Amino acid sequence: MARRFRASRFAVAGVSSLSSRDRRAAERPARYADQREYTCTYNWRYALRRPKLDRDIRPVSEFRANAAELIEHVRESRRPLILTQRGRSAAVLLDVAAYEQILEELDLFRDLRTSDKQLSSGRAISNRQAKAELRRRLRR
């Protein structure tokens, strides 16, 4: 199930931990040019859930003994499994869908950071100019 969010570029869309102040700010109409609103779709089905400390932290030796069972647990619960070695965290086991979602979000955040830097340095063009440039390139 996908939900839609409207947020300014200062409020990260799709993150469930937005403060109530940020949510209210995202719902208000934009007042400044740098508060353009974006519509983002976030797929809650593959949202990474927080690990439960009593069930999702296991020693590596237990993982070696019960690998198939623990992988099935990660797949069903969609929570990461934290593996420990000598009492310290050593690795994290994720569901494939959760891993892919993390990579997609990371790419989105990198793109947002790049676009923010470009906007602040004045390297932006209007929508009309961008469309004209695309049409010119597609005619070739």
Secondary structure by P-SEA (a helix, b strand, c coil): cbbbbbbccccccccccccaaaaaaaaccccccccbbbbbbbcccccbbbbccccccccaaaaaacaaaaaaaaaaacbbbbbbcccccccccccaaaaaaaaaaaaaaaaaaaaaaaaaacccccaaaaaaaaaaaaac
